[in-house]
Amino acid sequence: MENLLHRTLSHEPALIVDTDMLEALARTFSHIIDFRSKFTATHSAGVAAVAYSLAQLNGYPDEKCRKIRIAGYLHDIGKIAVPSEILNKPDKLTEKEFNRMKAHAFYTNSILSELQVLADICAWASSHHEKLDGSGYPFGLDNHSLSEESRIMTYADVLTALREDRPYRKSMPIDDSLAAIVAMLQPSENDHIYKLLTGHIAEIDTARAVAQQDAADKYQKITLSA
């Protein structure tokens, strides 16, 4: 991704952002979005770590694994359009509030699609709430439309969410989380991404926990100094 962002404007020099810089920017954006709510302050860090682990286990080259991790950092960037009172509501959301929250995946697509050179990252990041049976959102994609990379993002998002404390429940144990993933996503017997997840769950979950602790330390440092 040496020239991932290489944009030549009419009277401006080309802008070149290498993978290291792009990943640092993506991580920073994830903090800006996630730190708006104490309930999800470390979420994108966890999703990025799980997605990266699954991509590595699936045998992708390092460059692609890093792009998938970047997608993890950016998957919730659309929450910038969701009001803070919804993000921070400790009680169950109303139907109207839930629909507003669901729209964040569409907004993620809208924001990231502005940079055409990020087309693959945009597609993976914005499809983290899609389901193989077509009942997900924002576009209702099914198993014929969802890429392998998008499925990685979905598993990463769901596992991370289930393993986090939320205002309405405590973190789910590993076995309960895997059972919930089966109920929610209904993976087929031939879904090799799901097999990678279950077959390496201990190391994947450890990577998630380490990444989220690092993000939690940054959140604490910022909030204590405010």
N, CA, C and O of each residue as an XYZ file, in Angstrom:
904
protein
N       0.833     -1.187      0.000
C       0.000      0.000      0.000
C       0.876      1.248      0.000
O       0.508      2.270      0.579
N       2.044      1.164     -0.654
C       3.024      2.247     -0.635
C       2.402      3.562     -1.081
O       2.708      4.616     -0.522
N       1.520      3.508     -2.095
C       0.882      4.726     -2.587
C      -0.621      4.651     -2.393
O      -1.383      4.985     -3.300
N      -1.055      4.214     -1.213
C      -2.473      3.996     -0.974
C      -3.278      5.256     -1.211
O      -4.323      5.218     -1.860
N      -2.794      6.379     -0.685
C      -3.447      7.640     -0.968
C      -2.506      8.442     -1.853
O      -1.587      9.093     -1.356
N      -2.727      8.399     -3.139
C      -1.885      9.117     -4.077
C      -2.812      9.917     -4.968
O      -3.308      9.433     -5.986
N      -3.035     11.167     -4.552
C      -4.062     11.976     -5.186
C      -3.409     13.204     -5.800
O      -2.749     13.965     -5.092
N      -3.574     13.409     -7.073
C      -3.023     14.563     -7.737
C      -4.154     15.527     -8.065
O      -5.043     15.199     -8.850
N      -4.126     16.721     -7.464
C      -5.122     17.741     -7.726
C      -4.570     18.697     -8.779
O      -3.386     18.647     -9.112
N      -5.414     19.550     -9.291
C      -5.045     20.382    -10.432
C      -3.795     21.221    -10.186
O      -2.929     21.301    -11.057
N      -3.687     21.849     -9.009
C      -2.531     22.696     -8.738
C      -1.877     22.338     -7.407
O      -1.233     23.180     -6.781
N      -2.042     21.096     -6.981
C      -1.469     20.683     -5.716
C      -0.569     19.469     -5.928
O      -0.818     18.662     -6.824
N       0.461     19.337     -5.122
C       1.335     18.154     -5.246
C       0.606     16.893     -4.824
O      -0.387     16.948     -4.099
N       1.107     15.756     -5.286
C       0.500     14.478     -4.921
C       0.622     14.248     -3.422
O       1.623     14.600     -2.799
N      -0.430     13.644     -2.855
C      -0.427     13.306     -1.437
C      -0.190     11.812     -1.304
O      -0.972     11.002     -1.800
N       0.887     11.459     -0.636
C       1.221     10.049     -0.474
C       1.187      9.698      1.006
O       1.873     10.322      1.815
N       0.389      8.702      1.354
C       0.307      8.231      2.720
C       0.608      6.740      2.720
O      -0.128      5.963      2.112
N       1.679      6.329      3.394
C       2.009      4.915      3.398
C       1.169      4.178      4.437
O       0.394      4.792      5.170
N       1.329      2.869      4.494
C       0.482      2.053      5.353
C       0.621      2.413      6.823
O      -0.369      2.459      7.554
N       1.854      2.668      7.255
C       2.064      3.022      8.661
C       1.305      4.291      9.031
O       0.661      4.355     10.078
N       1.385      5.298      8.168
C       0.708      6.556      8.444
C      -0.811      6.383      8.400
O      -1.532      6.930      9.234
N      -1.285      5.614      7.414
C      -2.724      5.391      7.300
C      -3.252      4.661      8.524
O      -4.320      4.997      9.037
N      -2.513      3.668      8.994
C      -2.959      2.921     10.168
C      -2.961      3.802     11.414
O      -3.858      3.697     12.250
N      -1.959      4.669     11.538
C      -1.915      5.590     12.676
C      -3.095      6.551     12.629
O      -3.697      6.846     13.661
N      -3.427      7.038     11.447
C      -4.576      7.925     11.290
C      -5.870      7.198     11.627
O      -6.734      7.739     12.316
N      -5.997      5.969     11.137
C      -7.207      5.185     11.396
C      -7.375      4.924     12.887
O      -8.485      5.004     13.412
N      -6.279      4.613     13.565
C      -6.336      4.382     15.011
C      -6.762      5.653     15.749
O      -7.540      5.600     16.701
N      -6.244      6.784     15.298
C      -6.624      8.059     15.910
C      -8.100      8.352     15.693
O      -8.794      8.771     16.619
N      -8.584      8.134     14.475
C     -10.009      8.346     14.199
C     -10.872      7.438     15.070
O     -11.933      7.846     15.543
N     -10.412      6.208     15.279
C     -11.196      5.274     16.101
C     -11.304      5.783     17.530
O     -12.348      5.631     18.164
N     -10.236      6.387     18.046
C     -10.291      6.947     19.400
C     -11.256      8.126     19.457
O     -12.017      8.267     20.414
N     -11.221      8.971     18.430
C     -12.116     10.130     18.400
C     -13.569      9.682     18.456
O     -14.382     10.280     19.161
N     -13.893      8.630     17.715
C     -15.273      8.128     17.689
C     -15.599      7.350     18.960
O     -16.610      7.614     19.610
N     -14.755      6.403     19.311
C     -15.057      5.510     20.433
C     -15.044      6.227     21.783
O     -15.818      5.886     22.677
N     -14.175      7.206     21.927
C     -14.054      7.886     23.219
C     -15.225      8.813     23.513
O     -15.290      9.403     24.592
N     -16.157      8.948     22.561
C     -17.368      9.726     22.826
C     -18.255      9.027     23.850
O     -19.074      9.675     24.502
N     -18.102      7.731     23.996
C     -18.925      6.959     24.931
C     -18.042      6.032     25.758
O     -17.226      5.292     25.209
N     -18.204      6.073     27.070
C     -17.427      5.184     27.930
C     -17.821      3.727     27.730
O     -17.054      2.823     28.061
N     -19.021      3.497     27.185
C     -19.493      2.129     26.984
C     -18.767      1.428     25.841
O     -18.633      0.205     25.854
N     -18.298      2.187     24.857
C     -17.640      1.589     23.687
C     -16.270      2.208     23.442
O     -15.796      2.247     22.307
N     -15.637      2.691     24.505
C     -14.382      3.422     24.359
C     -13.247      2.589     23.773
O     -12.291      3.151     23.238
N     -13.329      1.279     23.861
C     -12.256      0.414     23.355
C     -12.721     -0.513     22.242
O     -11.982     -1.406     21.825
N     -13.931     -0.307     21.765
C     -14.550     -1.285     20.860
C     -13.777     -1.466     19.551
O     -13.468     -2.594     19.167
N     -13.466     -0.371     18.871
C     -12.814     -0.494     17.566
C     -11.429     -1.111     17.678
O     -10.985     -1.809     16.766
N     -10.738     -0.858     18.794
C      -9.432     -1.497     19.004
C      -9.585     -3.010     19.072
O      -8.759     -3.746     18.533
N     -10.646     -3.477     19.738
C     -10.898     -4.907     19.820
C     -11.264     -5.507     18.479
O     -10.772     -6.575     18.114
N     -12.130     -4.819     17.741
C     -12.541     -5.309     16.421
C     -11.333     -5.399     15.491
O     -11.169     -6.382     14.768
N     -10.494     -4.374     15.514
C      -9.307     -4.370     14.657
C      -8.387     -5.548     14.991
O      -7.846     -6.195     14.093
N      -8.215     -5.820     16.282
C      -7.331     -6.911     16.696
C      -7.880     -8.275     16.287
O      -7.133     -9.123     15.799
N      -9.173     -8.492     16.482
C      -9.786     -9.770     16.103
C      -9.739     -9.954     14.591
O      -9.399    -11.031     14.102
N     -10.083     -8.898     13.849
C     -10.079     -8.988     12.390
C      -8.679     -9.284     11.865
O      -8.512    -10.095     10.954
N      -7.683     -8.633     12.436
C      -6.297     -8.860     12.029
C      -5.877    -10.306     12.320
O      -5.224    -10.942     11.492
N      -6.246    -10.816     13.480
C      -5.910    -12.203     13.835
C      -6.543    -13.188     12.870
O      -5.887    -14.124     12.412
N      -7.821    -12.981     12.559
C      -8.512    -13.875     11.619
C      -7.895    -13.797     10.224
O      -7.754    -14.814      9.545
N      -7.529    -12.596      9.803
C      -6.919    -12.432      8.486
C      -5.576    -13.163      8.419
O      -5.264    -13.806      7.417
N      -4.790    -13.063      9.483
C      -3.514    -13.781      9.534
C      -3.738    -15.294      9.490
O      -3.077    -16.008      8.736
N      -4.673    -15.765     10.302
C      -4.958    -17.195     10.343
C      -5.475    -17.708      9.003
O      -5.297    -18.877      8.662
N      -6.120    -16.813      8.246
C      -6.653    -17.206      6.943
C      -5.585    -17.185      5.852
O      -5.865    -17.523      4.702
N      -4.375    -16.795      6.204
C      -3.271    -16.860      5.258
C      -3.116    -15.669      4.340
O      -2.396    -15.753      3.345
N      -3.768    -14.565      4.643
C      -3.610    -13.375      3.819
C      -2.194    -12.810      3.972
O      -1.577    -12.963      5.027
N      -1.681    -12.161      2.930
C      -0.370    -11.489      3.061
C      -0.467    -10.344      4.073
O      -1.554     -9.833      4.344
N       0.674     -9.954      4.622
C       0.695     -8.968      5.694
C       0.029     -7.660      5.296
O      -0.693     -7.063      6.095
N       0.262     -7.212      4.073
C      -0.336     -5.944      3.623
C      -1.861     -5.987      3.706
O      -2.489     -5.027      4.151
N      -2.450     -7.097      3.280
C      -3.901     -7.226      3.332
C      -4.380     -7.341      4.777
O      -5.416     -6.778      5.130
N      -3.645     -8.057      5.606
C      -4.013     -8.164      7.023
C      -4.069     -6.789      7.665
O      -4.967     -6.504      8.458
N      -3.119     -5.944      7.326
C      -3.088     -4.602      7.894
C      -4.249     -3.751      7.376
O      -4.806     -2.940      8.116
N      -4.610     -3.936      6.112
C      -5.769     -3.210      5.575
C      -7.054     -3.640      6.292
O      -7.932     -2.817      6.550
N      -7.153     -4.916      6.606
C      -8.324     -5.393      7.342
C      -8.320     -4.825      8.761
O      -9.376     -4.492      9.299
N      -7.135     -4.714      9.370
C      -7.068     -4.087     10.692
C      -7.482     -2.621     10.618
O      -8.158     -2.120     11.517
N      -7.081     -1.932      9.556
C      -7.492     -0.542      9.357
C      -9.007     -0.447      9.229
O      -9.629      0.459      9.783
N      -9.596     -1.388      8.495
C     -11.057     -1.424      8.383
C     -11.703     -1.598      9.748
O     -12.756     -1.023     10.022
N     -11.072     -2.392     10.604
C     -11.574     -2.561     11.968
C     -11.556     -1.262     12.744
O     -12.509     -0.945     13.455
N     -10.477     -0.508     12.614
C     -10.403      0.778     13.300
C     -11.477      1.754     12.804
O     -11.987      2.571     13.570
N     -11.812      1.657     11.517
C     -12.712      2.644     10.905
C     -14.166      2.188     10.808
O     -15.008      2.951     10.336
N     -14.486      0.968     11.239
C     -15.812      0.422     10.951
C     -16.949      1.225     11.584
O     -18.063      1.223     11.060
N     -16.693      1.902     12.688
C     -17.736      2.675     13.365
C     -17.595      4.181     13.167
O     -18.183      4.958     13.919
N     -16.831      4.599     12.175
C     -16.631      6.025     11.974
C     -17.950      6.738     11.689
O     -18.081      7.937     11.932
N     -18.926      5.991     11.171
C     -20.253      6.572     10.909
C     -20.984      7.010     12.162
O     -21.972      7.740     12.077
N     -20.513      6.574     13.334
C     -21.160      6.986     14.588
C     -20.962      8.469     14.871
O     -21.558      9.007     15.805
N     -20.135      9.131     14.077
C     -19.992     10.566     14.224
C     -21.314     11.274     13.938
O     -21.527     12.407     14.368
N     -22.205     10.591     13.202
C     -23.514     11.158     12.864
C     -24.604     10.740     13.849
O     -25.766     11.110     13.682
N     -24.237      9.975     14.868
C     -25.202      9.517     15.873
C     -25.093     10.417     17.094
O     -23.989     10.609     17.604
N     -26.201     10.978     17.584
C     -26.154     11.878     18.740
C     -25.565     11.214     19.978
O     -25.761     10.019     20.200
N     -24.845     11.988     20.780
C     -24.204     11.465     21.985
C     -25.212     10.901     22.969
O     -24.920      9.933     23.671
N     -26.409     11.503     23.031
C     -27.398     11.011     23.987
C     -27.863      9.602     23.652
O     -28.310      8.874     24.538
N     -27.766      9.210     22.394
C     -28.088      7.835     22.011
C     -26.912      6.920     22.327
O     -27.099      5.835     22.878
N     -25.701      7.352     21.982
C     -24.512      6.549     22.249
C     -24.332      6.278     23.741
O     -23.860      5.211     24.134
N     -24.709      7.244     24.559
C     -24.462      7.144     26.003
C     -25.694      6.738     26.798
O     -25.646      6.734     28.028
N     -26.779      6.403     26.146
C     -27.988      6.034     26.866
C     -27.783      4.698     27.590
O     -27.477      3.698     26.941
N     -27.943      4.657     28.898
C     -27.695      3.425     29.651
C     -28.835      2.422     29.574
O     -28.664      1.258     29.937
N     -30.001      2.864     29.103
C     -31.172      2.000     29.024
C     -31.381      1.505     27.592
O     -30.674      1.912     26.670
N     -32.347      0.637     27.428
C     -32.664      0.116     26.104
C     -33.118      1.236     25.181
O     -33.890      2.107     25.582
N     -32.636      1.211     23.945
C     -33.002      2.237     22.981
C     -34.428      2.045     22.502
O     -34.912      0.918     22.398
N     -35.099      3.155     22.211
C     -36.413      3.071     21.579
C     -36.222      2.615     20.133
O     -35.100      2.598     19.627
N     -37.302      2.253     19.484
C     -37.200      1.813     18.084
C     -36.608      2.915     17.215
O     -35.775      2.645     16.351
N     -37.031      4.146     17.439
C     -36.518      5.276     16.669
C     -35.032      5.477     16.926
O     -34.265      5.722     15.995
N     -34.624      5.372     18.195
C     -33.214      5.534     18.540
C     -32.377      4.397     17.964
O     -31.260      4.614     17.495
N     -32.925      3.180     18.003
C     -32.194      2.036     17.467
C     -31.993      2.177     15.963
O     -30.924      1.848     15.448
N     -33.003      2.660     15.261
C     -32.879      2.871     13.820
C     -31.834      3.939     13.517
O     -31.104      3.847     12.530
N     -31.772      4.951     14.375
C     -30.752      5.989     14.197
C     -29.367      5.397     14.434
O     -28.418      5.721     13.720
N     -29.255      4.539     15.429
C     -27.982      3.880     15.698
C     -27.580      2.972     14.528
O     -26.418      2.964     14.123
N     -28.528      2.215     13.990
C     -28.238      1.312     12.884
C     -27.707      2.056     11.666
O     -26.942      1.502     10.876
N     -28.115      3.313     11.519
C     -27.709      4.089     10.348
C     -26.208      4.346     10.307
O     -25.675      4.769      9.281
N     -25.514      4.087     11.443
C     -24.085      4.396     11.459
C     -23.317      3.589     10.412
O     -22.321      4.071      9.873
N     -23.764      2.379     10.121
C     -23.069      1.562      9.119
C     -23.182      2.196      7.732
O     -22.238      2.156      6.943
N     -24.346      2.781      7.445
C     -24.527      3.494      6.170
C     -23.639      4.724      6.130
O     -23.032      5.025      5.103
N     -23.563      5.438      7.255
C     -22.722      6.630      7.305
C     -21.245      6.269      7.165
O     -20.477      7.018      6.561
N     -20.847      5.128      7.720
C     -19.470      4.670      7.535
C     -19.165      4.511      6.055
O     -18.110      4.932      5.580
N     -20.092      3.903      5.333
C     -19.937      3.743      3.889
C     -19.844      5.093      3.186
O     -19.005      5.290      2.307
N     -20.711      6.016      3.581
C     -20.731      7.332      2.936
C     -19.431      8.083      3.157
O     -18.909      8.711      2.236
N     -18.902      8.020      4.380
C     -17.673      8.742      4.701
C     -16.472      8.146      3.980
O     -15.706      8.871      3.345
N     -16.305      6.833      4.074
C     -15.120      6.202      3.509
C     -15.159      6.140      1.987
O     -14.109      6.092      1.346
N     -16.349      6.140      1.402
C     -16.452      6.067     -0.061
C     -15.996      7.355     -0.735
O     -15.835      7.390     -1.955
N     -15.787      8.411      0.044
C     -15.284      9.663     -0.515
C     -13.873      9.492     -1.078
O     -13.459     10.222     -1.979
N     -13.134      8.508     -0.528
C     -11.792      8.215     -1.014
C     -11.836      6.908     -1.799
O     -11.850      5.824     -1.216
N     -11.858      7.018     -3.113
C     -12.025      5.842     -3.952
C     -10.918      4.829     -3.758
O     -11.139      3.628     -3.915
N      -9.710      5.306     -3.412
C      -8.598      4.372     -3.232
C      -8.772      3.515     -1.983
O      -8.033      2.551     -1.787
N      -9.750      3.860     -1.131
C     -10.054      3.046      0.049
C     -11.278      2.164     -0.195
O     -11.933      1.747      0.760
N     -11.594      1.878     -1.444
C     -12.831      1.181     -1.774
C     -12.955     -0.160     -1.065
O     -14.029     -0.485     -0.559
N     -11.886     -0.944     -1.017
C     -11.971     -2.251     -0.363
C     -12.140     -2.098      1.146
O     -12.955     -2.793      1.752
N     -11.375     -1.192      1.753
C     -11.507     -0.941      3.185
C     -12.908     -0.445      3.508
O     -13.492     -0.840      4.517
N     -13.446      0.417      2.659
C     -14.809      0.922      2.835
C     -15.824     -0.216      2.812
O     -16.708     -0.281      3.666
N     -15.697     -1.107      1.839
C     -16.641     -2.222      1.712
C     -16.588     -3.134      2.923
O     -17.629     -3.558      3.424
N     -15.396     -3.440      3.397
C     -15.259     -4.330      4.556
C     -15.771     -3.657      5.826
O     -16.494     -4.270      6.612
N     -15.395     -2.398      6.023
C     -15.760     -1.688      7.250
C     -17.265     -1.478      7.373
O     -17.830     -1.638      8.455
N     -17.908     -1.125      6.280
C     -19.325     -0.758      6.341
C     -20.266     -1.957      6.329
O     -21.477     -1.792      6.477
N     -19.725     -3.164      6.154
C     -20.586     -4.352      6.085
C     -20.547     -5.179      7.364
O     -20.926     -6.350      7.344
N     -20.101     -4.600      8.472
C     -19.931     -5.390      9.696
C     -21.247     -5.786     10.348
O     -21.251     -6.598     11.273
N     -22.373     -5.228      9.884
C     -23.682     -5.639     10.410
C     -24.507     -6.407      9.367
O     -25.700     -6.634      9.568
N     -23.889     -6.797      8.279
C     -24.579     -7.617      7.283
C     -24.601     -9.071      7.745
O     -23.773     -9.487      8.555
N     -25.562     -9.841      7.220
C     -25.681    -11.253      7.578
C     -25.810    -12.098      6.322
O     -26.277    -11.624      5.285
N     -25.393    -13.348      6.424
C     -25.388    -14.230      5.258
C     -26.780    -14.470      4.692
O     -26.920    -14.759      3.504
N     -27.820    -14.352      5.532
C     -29.183    -14.593      5.048
C     -29.834    -13.332      4.487
O     -31.002    -13.358      4.100
N     -29.085    -12.230      4.439
C     -29.612    -10.991      3.863
C     -30.411    -10.141      4.827
O     -30.988     -9.135      4.414
N     -30.465    -10.510      6.099
C     -31.288     -9.780      7.064
C     -30.519     -8.667      7.789
O     -31.067     -8.000      8.667
N     -29.256     -8.474      7.419
C     -28.462     -7.446      8.075
C     -28.665     -6.074      7.459
O     -29.567     -5.862      6.649
N     -27.799     -5.141      7.866
C     -27.898     -3.766      7.365
C     -26.478     -3.205      7.202
O     -25.552     -3.725      7.826
N     -26.278     -2.164      6.387
C     -27.316     -1.258      5.856
C     -27.879     -1.641      4.489
O     -28.873     -1.056      4.058
N     -27.273     -2.606      3.796
C     -27.670     -2.875      2.415
C     -28.371     -4.210      2.210
O     -28.779     -4.518      1.090
N     -28.522     -5.013      3.264
C     -29.201     -6.293      3.124
C     -28.459     -7.265      2.234
O     -29.086     -8.022      1.493
N     -27.132     -7.261      2.290
C     -26.334     -8.170      1.472
C     -26.472     -9.604      1.986
O     -26.715     -9.821      3.173
N     -26.315    -10.584      1.086
C     -26.411    -11.986      1.498
C     -25.116    -12.711      1.177
O     -24.123    -12.086      0.803
N     -25.126    -14.032      1.323
C     -23.898    -14.811      1.147
C     -23.348    -14.729     -0.272
O     -22.170    -15.007     -0.493
N     -24.185    -14.350     -1.238
C     -23.710    -14.210     -2.617
C     -23.006    -12.877     -2.828
O     -22.243    -12.717     -3.781
N     -23.260    -11.923     -1.943
C     -22.711    -10.571     -2.095
C     -21.607    -10.251     -1.104
O     -20.780     -9.374     -1.352
N     -21.591    -10.958      0.016
C     -20.618    -10.659      1.065
C     -19.280    -11.326      0.783
O     -19.212    -12.523      0.503
N     -18.240    -10.549      0.860
C     -16.896    -11.093      0.646
C     -16.404    -11.812      1.896
O     -16.975    -11.665      2.976
N     -15.364    -12.570      1.741
C     -14.728    -13.260      2.861
C     -14.230    -12.242      3.885
O     -14.350    -12.445      5.093
N     -13.667    -11.142      3.376
C     -13.149    -10.109      4.267
C     -14.270     -9.449      5.069
O     -14.084     -9.109      6.238
N     -15.428     -9.269      4.442
C     -16.568     -8.688      5.149
C     -17.063     -9.618      6.244
O     -17.478     -9.155      7.306
N     -17.026    -10.917      6.002
C     -17.421    -11.870      7.034
C     -16.455    -11.822      8.216
O     -16.865    -11.958      9.369
N     -15.187    -11.632      7.924
C     -14.210    -11.475      9.001
C     -14.586    -10.280      9.876
O     -14.531    -10.363     11.103
N     -14.966     -9.176      9.246
C     -15.347     -7.980     10.000
C     -16.578     -8.242     10.856
O     -16.650     -7.778     11.994
N     -17.536     -8.974     10.325
C     -18.752     -9.267     11.080
C     -18.446    -10.093     12.316
O     -18.902     -9.770     13.413
N     -17.679    -11.152     12.142
C     -17.312    -11.984     13.294
C     -16.513    -11.181     14.315
O     -16.711    -11.328     15.522
N     -15.613    -10.332     13.830
C     -14.800     -9.519     14.732
C     -15.660     -8.554     15.531
O     -15.454     -8.379     16.732
N     -16.616     -7.932     14.871
C     -17.482     -6.970     15.551
C     -18.363     -7.653     16.598
O     -18.488     -7.163     17.720
N     -18.967     -8.772     16.236
C     -19.886     -9.449     17.152
C     -19.130    -10.025     18.350
O     -19.561     -9.858     19.491
N     -18.003    -10.705     18.098
C     -17.245    -11.274     19.211
C     -16.805    -10.178     20.182
O     -16.940    -10.326     21.396
N     -16.282     -9.088     19.646
C     -15.813     -8.002     20.513
C     -16.948     -7.425     21.335
O     -16.793     -7.194     22.534
N     -18.089     -7.191     20.703
C     -19.232     -6.634     21.426
C     -19.693     -7.560     22.548
O     -20.017     -7.099     23.643
N     -19.721     -8.851     22.279
C     -20.184     -9.800     23.290
C     -19.210     -9.920     24.458
O     -19.625    -10.202     25.582
N     -17.929     -9.710     24.203
C     -16.923     -9.848     25.247
C     -16.718     -8.562     26.052
O     -15.903     -8.523     26.974
N     -17.459     -7.518     25.699
C     -17.367     -6.240     26.404
C     -18.467     -6.111     27.456
O     -19.548     -6.681     27.311
N     -18.180     -5.360     28.508
C     -19.237     -4.958     29.433
C     -20.067     -3.869     28.762
O     -19.525     -2.930     28.179
N     -21.369     -4.005     28.851
C     -22.285     -2.985     28.345
C     -23.186     -2.545     29.492
O     -23.278     -3.263     30.487
N     -23.853     -1.398     29.399
C     -24.666     -0.909     30.521
C     -25.807     -1.846     30.903
O     -26.285     -1.817     32.037
N     -26.243     -2.675     29.958
C     -27.383     -3.554     30.202
C     -26.989     -5.003     30.445
O     -27.853     -5.846     30.688
N     -25.667     -5.310     30.381
C     -25.215     -6.676     30.666
C     -23.709     -6.671     30.890
O     -23.008     -5.740     30.495
N     -23.231     -7.726     31.530
C     -21.801     -7.916     31.707
C     -21.222     -8.663     30.504
O     -21.955     -9.207     29.678
N     -19.917     -8.673     30.428
C     -19.239     -9.410     29.368
C     -19.645    -10.879     29.389
O     -19.740    -11.493     30.452
N     -19.886    -11.440     28.193
C     -20.245    -12.855     28.103
C     -18.999    -13.738     28.156
O     -17.976    -13.377     27.575
N     -19.056    -14.864     28.825
C     -17.957    -15.836     28.768
C     -17.752    -16.319     27.332
O     -18.638    -16.188     26.487
N     -16.584    -16.870     27.076
C     -16.250    -17.311     25.717
C     -17.290    -18.277     25.147
O     -17.786    -18.069     24.040
N     -17.619    -19.318     25.888
C     -18.552    -20.323     25.375
C     -19.913    -19.713     25.064
O     -20.519    -20.041     24.043
N     -20.398    -18.831     25.933
C     -21.672    -18.165     25.691
C     -21.586    -17.235     24.482
O     -22.544    -17.100     23.722
N     -20.431    -16.600     24.315
C     -20.247    -15.706     23.164
C     -20.305    -16.485     21.854
O     -20.933    -16.047     20.890
N     -19.650    -17.635     21.826
C     -19.672    -18.451     20.607
C     -21.077    -18.963     20.312
O     -21.491    -19.023     19.155
N     -21.811    -19.331     21.364
C     -23.194    -19.779     21.174
C     -24.054    -18.640     20.634
O     -24.910    -18.860     19.778
N     -23.829    -17.432     21.128
C     -24.587    -16.277     20.658
C     -24.250    -15.960     19.206
O     -25.124    -15.562     18.436
N     -22.987    -16.134     18.833
C     -22.586    -15.903     17.441
C     -23.301    -16.866     16.508
O     -23.746    -16.473     15.429
N     -23.415    -18.121     16.914
C     -24.130    -19.111     16.103
C     -25.595    -18.692     15.941
O     -26.148    -18.757     14.843
N     -26.217    -18.263     17.046
C     -27.622    -17.866     16.999
C     -27.829    -16.625     16.136
O     -28.820    -16.531     15.412
N     -26.914    -15.689     16.208
C     -27.059    -14.424     15.501
C     -26.690    -14.522     14.023
O     -27.397    -13.994     13.165
N     -25.581    -15.198     13.732
C     -25.036    -15.198     12.373
C     -25.303    -16.487     11.606
O     -25.188    -16.514     10.381
N     -25.654    -17.541     12.306
C     -25.985    -18.825     11.685
C     -24.960    -19.264     10.632
O     -25.300    -19.448      9.463
N     -23.717    -19.429     11.054
C     -22.687    -19.857     10.102
C     -22.960    -21.266      9.593
O     -23.468    -22.121     10.319
N     -22.614    -21.484      8.339
C     -22.800    -22.813      7.759
C     -21.680    -23.728      8.208
O     -20.665    -23.273      8.735
N     -21.870    -25.031      7.995
C     -20.852    -26.011      8.376
C     -19.560    -25.813      7.589
O     -18.488    -26.226      8.031
N     -19.667    -25.181      6.420
C     -18.497    -24.988      5.566
C     -17.867    -23.604      5.718
O     -16.975    -23.239      4.952
N     -18.322    -22.843      6.694
C     -17.799    -21.487      6.880
C     -16.421    -21.574      7.542
O     -16.321    -21.739      8.757
N     -15.370    -21.463      6.742
C     -14.026    -21.657      7.286
C     -13.582    -20.493      8.167
O     -12.705    -20.669      9.014
N     -14.167    -19.307      7.988
C     -13.829    -18.189      8.876
C     -14.349    -18.486     10.284
O     -13.659    -18.232     11.271
N     -15.549    -19.015     10.368
C     -16.094    -19.394     11.678
C     -15.247    -20.506     12.298
O     -15.014    -20.506     13.506
N     -14.788    -21.444     11.485
C     -13.943    -22.527     12.000
C     -12.618    -21.993     12.531
O     -12.106    -22.481     13.539
N     -12.062    -20.989     11.851
C     -10.842    -20.360     12.347
C     -11.101    -19.677     13.682
O     -10.277    -19.741     14.594
N     -12.257    -19.021     13.789
C     -12.606    -18.328     15.019
C     -12.705    -19.302     16.189
O     -12.107    -19.080     17.242
N     -13.451    -20.365     16.000
C     -13.651    -21.317     17.096
C     -12.382    -22.137     17.379
O     -12.103    -22.491     18.525
N     -11.632    -22.428     16.330
C     -10.430    -23.244     16.508
C      -9.273    -22.508     17.169
O      -8.363    -23.134     17.713
N      -9.308    -21.178     17.121
C      -8.217    -20.380     17.682
C      -8.756    -19.318     18.633
O      -8.157    -18.255     18.793
N      -9.884    -19.612     19.258
C     -10.580    -18.593     20.039
C      -9.736    -18.051     21.182
O      -9.824    -16.864     21.494
N      -8.930    -18.881     21.807
C      -8.140    -18.418     22.962
C      -7.145    -17.348     22.548
O      -7.064    -16.299     23.186
N      -6.386    -17.599     21.484
C      -5.380    -16.622     21.065
C      -6.030    -15.378     20.471
O      -5.527    -14.269     20.649
N      -7.155    -15.557     19.762
C      -7.863    -14.408     19.194
C      -8.413    -13.520     20.301
O      -8.309    -12.294     20.240
N      -8.998    -14.153     21.311
C      -9.583    -13.373     22.396
C      -8.501    -12.692     23.227
O      -8.719    -11.600     23.752
N      -7.347    -13.323     23.350
C      -6.235    -12.692     24.060
C      -5.762    -11.446     23.321
O      -5.486    -10.419     23.942
N      -5.667    -11.537     21.986
C      -5.270    -10.374     21.178
C      -6.287     -9.242     21.349
O      -5.916     -8.072     21.448
N      -7.561     -9.600     21.381
C      -8.612     -8.596     21.602
C      -8.439     -7.919     22.949
O      -8.479     -6.692     23.046
N      -8.247     -8.720     23.990
C      -8.140     -8.177     25.344
C      -6.940     -7.243     25.489
O      -7.039     -6.195     26.127
N      -5.816     -7.621     24.902
C      -4.614     -6.788     24.977
C      -4.847     -5.455     24.273
O      -4.501     -4.399     24.803
N      -5.438     -5.506     23.071
C      -5.700     -4.280     22.309
C      -6.681     -3.375     23.035
O      -6.507     -2.157     23.055
N      -7.711     -3.965     23.630
C      -8.699     -3.153     24.332
C      -8.147     -2.568     25.626
O      -8.528     -1.464     26.015
N      -7.263     -3.285     26.289
C      -6.637     -2.732     27.491
C      -5.760     -1.529     27.140
O      -5.731     -0.531     27.860
N      -5.045     -1.648     26.014
C      -4.216     -0.533     25.565
C      -5.083      0.692     25.275
O      -4.727      1.811     25.646
N      -6.228      0.477     24.608
C      -7.141      1.583     24.314
C      -7.748      2.138     25.599
O      -7.946      3.347     25.723
N      -8.042      1.260     26.550
C      -8.603      1.697     27.834
C      -7.605      2.575     28.586
O      -7.995      3.559     29.215
N      -6.326      2.227     28.524
C      -5.296      3.034     29.174
C      -5.237      4.431     28.564
O      -5.098      5.423     29.279
N      -5.344      4.502     27.235
C      -5.342      5.811     26.560
C      -6.583      6.611     26.952
O      -6.495      7.815     27.192
N      -7.736      5.946     27.017
C      -8.976      6.613     27.395
C      -8.880      7.172     28.808
O      -9.284      8.307     29.063
N      -8.350      6.378     29.719
C      -8.190      6.809     31.100
C      -7.250      8.001     31.199
O      -7.514      8.942     31.947
N      -6.177      7.966     30.461
C      -5.207      9.054     30.480
C      -5.825     10.347     30.000
O      -5.573     11.412     30.563
N      -6.634     10.254     28.960
C      -7.273     11.455     28.403
C      -8.330     11.997     29.352
O      -8.385     13.200     29.608
N      -9.167     11.110     29.872
C     -10.265     11.564     30.732
C      -9.761     12.098     32.076
O     -10.358     13.018     32.636
N      -8.682     11.537     32.589
C      -8.150     12.005     33.862
C      -7.465     13.362     33.731
O      -7.410     14.139     34.684
N      -6.942     13.634     32.531
C      -6.242     14.904     32.330
C      -7.179     16.018     31.867
O      -6.783     17.180     31.775
N      -8.440     15.644     31.575
C      -9.381     16.655     31.062
C      -9.824     17.606     32.164
O     -10.613     18.517     31.913
